Amino acid sequence: MTVSEEVRVWRFRVRGFAVAGVVCLALIFLLKIFDPTEFVKSFIRPLVLLLIFLWLCGLYCTYRYWKDFREDEVRRGGSEQTARAKWHKLHPPLG
């Protein structure tokens, strides 16, 4: 697998973990708001643990995505500074 393909794979994984995390967080809030029974409260703790796991996996995938993205840019003849500039152009900071 080429570096460009690895970049695409890591980008897909990052998006997948982000979507799964949002769904998990929404489910936690919905269960907490609409059905605060003890039975449902027993599901919230595993969902919180799942959310933490998804967040950590997302951080790892983001790190690998950046690493492979930078490596791909350097192999194409750029530098780490151009990779960083291109990264921020493709993924602008929030705000």
Buried (B, 14 or more C-beta within 10 A) or exposed (E): EEBEEBBBBBBEBBEBBBEBBEEBBEBBEEBEEEEEEEEEEEEBEEBEEBBEBBBEBBEBBBEBBBEBBBBBBBEEEBEEEBBBEBBEEEEEEEE
